[in-house]
Amino acid sequence: MGAAIEGPAARLGRLIAPGSKGKLLDIGCGFGFAMAAVQGMTGWTARGFEPSQYGAAGRDLLGLDIVNGFAVRNADPTELYDIVHCSEVIEHVPDAGAFLDLLVSYLAPDGVLVLTTPDAELVTPRLSPQLLLPALSPGAHTVLFSEPSMLALLKRAGLPNLLVEHTGISKLYYASRRPISLGDPDVWRDRMLAWMAEAAEAAEDGSSLAAGLRFRAFRGAMDYGRYELAGRLYRPDLAAVEVPKGAVADIAAFAARWPFCIAASTYYAGMFMLLHRADRETAAKMFEVAHRLCLAKLELAPHVSVVEADLVWRAVYHRALAQAQSGHAALASETLRAFDDTELRPPVPADLIPAITALRKALSR
């Protein structure tokens, strides 16, 4: 399950003053991870609406107040919320204006609406297919919004105070009747990591929920250089240890064989071995497996493989780097030959190209 935690929780946390009490409503909450994180870290009460099976699963597994159905316009003036969160939903509805009116009907007078939606201005021929497909989502998305059009809709809904930020291929909008003050997102970093680690320990050992939470906490610890925490979180089952053999029929078979996050978690396990334990031989093997897992998932389900599209070639580079640092220069050079193909799909990330060039130069000396 690719349910997000860190991004939604951080964007909501920026609105929450330390020690405050309040109410969060998440419309289209999915599994409910963001609700659980905010509730666990702040003590705020949280409620969600989610019509899919993920909502029912999150309600049962996380013990959350999730209505497994569609939200309707609020007619109860006592049922108002300090924050109304709605992430990647408005692009699915046929009448965006009416949907915004529904969201605002739950908003307290000084509350803040937090909304994300794909950025129409990024949809160009230059956008990689792995990003273009989830942005367009043919058959699911009815309309994509430019920033000016979304700002006009929010103002028309009675929310004149607006802040806009980028978040991947989407735009993040904060909208309110009152001026908006945002806190430092870094303040939430350590609290978020601690909450995910505690939640992973509390989940049933061996469950998909425990695996997903542990991976997200482990990845966050690695991203932020918290290697001691990463060491406590690391378990061998975070990584696949063999190169996938034979074809996997479909994405359901992939999910039955491995945790859905296995490609990314294997990559991050390789980074842990490379950077923290200096076990370069094991790291190189993990990067090879991560690369092949990324390719398999990209082939089976590119629309849910945005992370794998970013990591697939990083795994190849870091495998070569681990081989070079192990004294296997010839193997490293051979691994880097994958980048001789100038038509690689997905494309090699632009920020990785200088590192590849530098490693090739070092190996040629």
C-alpha positions as CSV (number, residue, x, y, z in Angstrom):
1,M,0.0,0.0,0.0
2,G,1.5,3.3,-1.0
3,A,-0.4,5.4,1.5
4,A,1.5,8.5,2.5
5,I,2.2,9.6,6.1
6,E,5.1,12.1,6.2
7,G,4.0,14.6,3.7
8,P,0.3,15.0,4.8
9,A,1.2,14.9,8.5
10,A,3.9,17.5,8.1
11,R,1.6,19.9,6.1
12,L,-1.1,19.5,8.8
13,G,1.4,19.8,11.6
14,R,2.5,23.2,10.4
15,L,-0.9,24.6,11.3
16,I,-1.0,23.1,14.9
17,A,0.5,25.1,17.7
18,P,2.3,23.0,20.4
19,G,-0.1,22.0,23.2
20,S,-3.2,23.1,21.3
21,K,-6.4,21.1,21.1
22,G,-8.5,20.9,18.0
23,K,-10.3,18.9,15.4
24,L,-9.2,17.5,12.1
25,L,-11.4,16.3,9.3
26,D,-9.8,14.4,6.4
27,I,-12.1,13.9,3.4
28,G,-10.8,11.2,1.1
29,C,-8.5,10.0,3.9
30,G,-7.6,6.7,2.4
31,F,-6.1,4.3,5.0
32,G,-6.0,7.1,7.5
33,F,-2.3,7.3,8.2
34,A,-2.2,11.1,8.3
35,M,-5.1,11.2,10.7
36,A,-3.4,8.6,12.9
37,A,-0.2,10.5,12.9
38,V,-1.7,13.9,13.8
39,Q,-3.9,12.3,16.5
40,G,-1.0,10.4,18.0
41,M,1.4,13.3,18.0
42,T,-0.9,16.1,19.1
43,G,-3.9,14.7,20.9
44,W,-6.2,16.3,18.4
45,T,-9.4,14.5,17.5
46,A,-9.6,13.3,13.9
47,R,-12.4,12.0,11.7
48,G,-12.3,10.9,8.1
49,F,-14.5,10.0,5.1
50,E,-13.3,7.3,2.7
51,P,-15.6,5.3,0.4
52,S,-13.0,2.7,-0.6
53,Q,-11.9,-0.5,1.1
54,Y,-8.9,1.3,2.4
55,G,-11.1,3.4,4.7
56,A,-12.6,0.3,6.3
57,A,-9.2,-1.3,6.6
58,G,-7.7,1.8,8.3
59,R,-10.7,2.2,10.6
60,D,-10.3,-1.4,11.8
61,L,-6.4,-1.7,11.9
62,L,-5.7,1.8,13.2
63,G,-8.8,2.2,15.4
64,L,-9.8,5.5,13.7
65,D,-13.1,7.3,13.3
66,I,-13.5,6.8,9.5
67,V,-16.8,6.8,7.8
68,N,-16.6,4.2,5.0
69,G,-18.6,6.3,2.6
70,F,-18.8,9.6,0.8
71,A,-19.0,12.9,2.6
72,V,-22.2,15.0,2.2
73,R,-22.7,18.7,2.8
74,N,-22.7,19.5,6.5
75,A,-25.9,20.8,8.0
76,D,-24.8,20.7,11.7
77,P,-23.3,24.1,12.8
78,T,-21.8,22.4,15.8
79,E,-19.9,19.9,13.7
80,L,-17.1,22.2,12.5
81,Y,-13.4,21.5,12.2
82,D,-10.2,23.6,12.7
83,I,-8.5,21.9,9.8
84,V,-10.3,20.2,6.8
85,H,-7.8,18.2,4.8
86,C,-8.5,16.9,1.3
87,S,-5.6,15.5,-0.7
88,E,-5.8,14.4,-4.4
89,V,-9.6,14.2,-4.5
90,I,-11.0,17.4,-6.1
91,E,-9.7,16.3,-9.5
92,H,-12.0,13.3,-9.4
93,V,-15.3,15.2,-9.0
94,P,-17.5,16.6,-11.8
95,D,-18.4,19.8,-10.0
96,A,-15.4,21.4,-8.2
97,G,-17.3,24.4,-7.1
98,A,-20.0,22.3,-5.4
99,F,-17.3,20.1,-3.8
100,L,-15.5,23.1,-2.4
101,D,-18.7,24.3,-0.9
102,L,-19.1,20.9,0.7
103,L,-15.6,21.1,2.2
104,V,-16.2,24.6,3.5
105,S,-19.4,23.6,5.2
106,Y,-17.3,21.6,7.7
107,L,-14.8,24.5,8.3
108,A,-14.8,26.5,11.5
109,P,-14.9,30.3,11.1
110,D,-11.1,30.6,11.7
111,G,-10.3,27.1,10.3
112,V,-8.0,26.2,7.4
113,L,-8.7,24.1,4.3
114,V,-5.7,22.1,3.2
115,L,-6.0,20.8,-0.3
116,T,-3.7,19.1,-2.8
117,T,-4.3,18.4,-6.5
118,P,-2.2,17.6,-9.6
119,D,-0.7,20.7,-11.2
120,A,-2.1,21.1,-14.7
121,E,0.8,23.4,-15.6
122,L,3.3,20.5,-15.2
123,V,1.5,18.3,-17.7
124,T,3.7,18.8,-20.8
125,P,5.5,16.5,-23.2
126,R,8.6,16.9,-21.0
127,L,7.0,15.2,-18.0
128,S,8.2,11.5,-17.7
129,P,5.5,8.9,-18.4
130,Q,5.8,7.6,-14.8
131,L,4.7,11.0,-13.6
132,L,2.4,11.8,-16.4
133,L,0.2,8.8,-16.0
134,P,-0.7,9.4,-12.3
135,A,-1.2,13.1,-13.0
136,L,-3.7,12.4,-15.9
137,S,-5.1,9.1,-14.5
138,P,-7.4,8.6,-17.6
139,G,-10.8,7.5,-16.6
140,A,-10.4,8.7,-13.0
141,H,-9.5,12.4,-13.1
142,T,-12.2,14.6,-14.6
143,V,-10.3,17.9,-14.5
144,L,-6.8,19.3,-13.7
145,F,-6.4,22.8,-12.3
146,S,-3.9,25.5,-13.0
147,E,-2.9,27.6,-10.0
148,P,-4.9,30.6,-11.2
149,S,-8.1,28.5,-11.7
150,M,-7.8,26.9,-8.2
151,L,-7.2,30.2,-6.5
152,A,-10.2,31.7,-8.2
153,L,-12.4,28.7,-7.0
154,L,-11.1,29.0,-3.5
155,K,-11.9,32.7,-3.3
156,R,-15.3,32.1,-4.8
157,A,-15.9,29.6,-2.0
158,G,-15.3,32.3,0.6
159,L,-11.6,31.7,1.4
160,P,-9.7,34.8,0.4
161,N,-6.5,34.1,2.4
162,L,-4.3,31.7,0.4
163,L,-0.9,30.1,0.5
164,V,0.5,27.9,-2.3
165,E,3.4,25.4,-2.3
166,H,4.7,22.7,-4.6
167,T,4.6,19.1,-3.6
168,G,5.9,16.7,-6.3
169,I,3.6,16.9,-9.3
170,S,0.9,18.5,-7.2
171,K,0.1,21.9,-5.8
172,L,-0.6,22.4,-2.1
173,Y,-3.2,25.0,-1.2
174,Y,-3.8,26.5,2.3
175,A,-7.1,28.5,2.3
176,S,-8.9,30.3,5.1
177,R,-11.2,33.2,6.0
178,R,-8.4,34.4,8.2
179,P,-4.7,35.1,7.7
180,I,-2.7,31.8,7.8
181,S,0.4,31.2,9.8
182,L,2.6,28.2,9.0
183,G,5.1,26.7,11.4
184,D,8.5,25.1,10.6
185,P,8.0,21.7,9.0
186,D,11.4,20.5,10.5
187,V,9.9,20.8,14.0
188,W,7.8,17.8,13.2
189,R,10.6,15.7,11.7
190,D,11.8,13.9,14.9
191,R,8.3,13.6,16.3
192,M,7.1,12.0,13.1
193,L,9.9,9.5,13.0
194,A,9.3,8.6,16.7
195,W,5.6,8.2,16.1
196,M,6.1,5.9,13.1
197,A,8.7,3.8,15.0
198,E,6.3,3.4,17.9
199,A,3.4,2.6,15.6
200,A,5.4,0.0,13.8
201,E,6.3,-1.7,17.1
202,A,2.6,-1.7,18.2
203,A,1.4,-3.2,14.9
204,E,1.0,-7.0,14.6
205,D,4.5,-8.5,13.9
206,G,4.7,-9.7,10.4
207,S,1.7,-7.8,9.2
208,S,1.6,-5.6,6.1
209,L,0.8,-2.7,8.4
210,A,3.9,-3.3,10.5
211,A,6.1,-3.7,7.4
212,G,4.8,-0.4,5.9
213,L,5.2,1.6,9.0
214,R,8.7,0.2,9.7
215,F,9.8,1.0,6.2
216,R,8.5,4.5,6.3
217,A,10.2,5.1,9.7
218,F,13.5,3.5,8.4
219,R,13.4,5.6,5.2
220,G,12.8,8.8,7.1
221,A,15.7,8.0,9.5
222,M,18.0,7.4,6.5
223,D,16.8,10.5,4.7
224,Y,17.5,12.7,7.7
225,G,20.8,11.1,8.7
226,R,19.4,9.5,11.9
227,Y,21.5,6.4,11.5
228,E,21.2,5.3,15.1
229,L,17.5,5.2,14.8
230,A,17.8,3.5,11.4
231,G,19.9,0.8,13.0
232,R,17.3,0.2,15.7
233,L,14.6,-0.1,13.0
234,Y,16.5,-2.2,10.5
235,R,15.4,-5.8,10.1
236,P,16.5,-8.2,7.4
237,D,13.0,-8.5,6.1
238,L,13.2,-4.9,4.9
239,A,15.1,-6.2,2.0
240,A,14.7,-8.9,-0.6
241,V,17.8,-11.0,-0.7
242,E,17.5,-12.7,-4.1
243,V,17.2,-11.3,-7.6
244,P,13.6,-12.0,-8.8
245,K,13.5,-15.0,-11.0
246,G,10.8,-15.7,-13.6
247,A,8.0,-13.4,-14.7
248,V,5.4,-12.1,-12.2
249,A,2.0,-12.4,-13.8
250,D,0.4,-9.2,-12.5
251,I,0.6,-6.7,-9.7
252,A,-1.6,-8.9,-7.5
253,A,1.0,-11.7,-7.8
254,F,3.8,-9.1,-7.0
255,A,1.9,-8.0,-3.8
256,A,1.4,-11.6,-2.8
257,R,5.1,-12.4,-3.1
258,W,6.5,-9.2,-1.5
259,P,5.4,-6.2,0.6
260,F,4.3,-3.6,-1.9
261,C,7.2,-1.3,-0.8
262,I,9.8,-4.0,-1.2
263,A,11.7,-2.3,-4.1
264,A,12.1,0.9,-2.2
265,S,12.8,-0.7,1.1
266,T,15.5,-2.9,-0.4
267,Y,17.1,0.2,-1.9
268,Y,17.1,2.0,1.4
269,A,18.5,-1.1,3.1
270,G,21.3,-1.0,0.6
271,M,22.0,2.6,1.5
272,F,22.1,1.7,5.2
273,M,24.6,-1.0,4.5
274,L,26.7,1.3,2.4
275,L,26.6,4.4,4.6
276,H,26.3,3.1,8.1
277,R,27.7,-0.4,8.2
278,A,30.2,0.0,5.4
279,D,29.2,-3.5,4.2
280,R,29.7,-2.7,0.6
281,E,29.4,-6.2,-0.7
282,T,26.0,-6.7,0.8
283,A,25.0,-3.2,-0.3
284,A,25.9,-4.0,-3.9
285,K,23.7,-7.1,-3.9
286,M,20.8,-5.2,-2.4
287,F,21.0,-2.5,-5.0
288,E,21.0,-5.1,-7.8
289,V,17.8,-6.7,-6.3
290,A,16.3,-3.3,-5.8
291,H,16.9,-2.3,-9.4
292,R,15.2,-5.5,-10.7
293,L,12.3,-5.1,-8.3
294,C,11.8,-1.5,-9.5
295,L,11.8,-2.7,-13.1
296,A,9.2,-5.5,-12.3
297,K,6.8,-3.1,-10.5
298,L,7.2,-0.4,-13.2
299,E,6.3,-3.0,-15.9
300,L,3.3,-4.3,-14.0
301,A,1.8,-1.1,-12.5
302,P,3.5,2.1,-13.7
303,H,0.6,4.3,-12.4
304,V,1.5,3.3,-8.8
305,S,5.3,3.2,-9.3
306,V,6.4,6.9,-9.0
307,V,8.9,6.1,-6.2
308,E,10.3,3.1,-8.2
309,A,10.7,5.4,-11.3
310,D,12.9,7.6,-9.3
311,L,14.9,4.8,-7.6
312,V,15.4,2.4,-10.5
313,W,18.6,4.1,-11.9
314,R,19.8,5.3,-8.5
315,A,20.0,1.7,-7.5
316,V,22.3,1.0,-10.5
317,Y,24.5,4.0,-9.7
318,H,24.8,3.0,-6.0
319,R,25.6,-0.6,-6.9
320,A,28.5,0.7,-9.0
321,L,29.6,3.0,-6.2
322,A,29.5,0.1,-3.7
323,Q,31.5,-2.1,-6.1
324,A,34.1,0.7,-6.6
325,Q,34.5,1.2,-2.9
326,S,34.9,-2.6,-2.5
327,G,37.9,-2.5,-4.8
328,H,36.0,-4.0,-7.8
329,A,36.6,-1.3,-10.3
330,A,36.0,-3.5,-13.3
331,L,32.7,-4.7,-12.0
332,A,31.7,-1.0,-11.2
333,S,32.6,0.0,-14.8
334,E,30.6,-2.8,-16.2
335,T,27.6,-1.8,-14.0
336,L,27.8,1.8,-15.2
337,R,27.5,0.6,-18.9
338,A,23.8,0.5,-18.3
339,F,23.9,4.3,-18.7
340,D,25.4,4.0,-22.2
341,D,21.8,3.7,-23.4
342,T,20.7,7.2,-24.0
343,E,17.0,6.2,-24.4
344,L,16.5,4.6,-21.0
345,R,13.0,4.5,-19.7
346,P,12.2,5.9,-17.2
347,P,14.8,8.6,-17.9
348,V,17.8,8.9,-15.5
349,P,17.1,11.6,-13.0
350,A,18.9,14.8,-13.9
351,D,20.5,15.2,-10.5
352,L,22.1,11.7,-10.8
353,I,23.9,12.4,-14.1
354,P,26.8,14.4,-12.5
355,A,27.4,11.6,-10.0
356,I,27.5,9.0,-12.7
357,T,30.0,11.2,-14.7
358,A,32.2,11.7,-11.7
359,L,32.3,8.0,-10.8
360,R,33.2,7.1,-14.4
361,K,36.0,9.6,-14.3
362,A,37.3,8.3,-11.1
363,L,37.3,4.7,-12.4
364,S,39.1,5.6,-15.5
365,R,42.2,6.9,-13.7
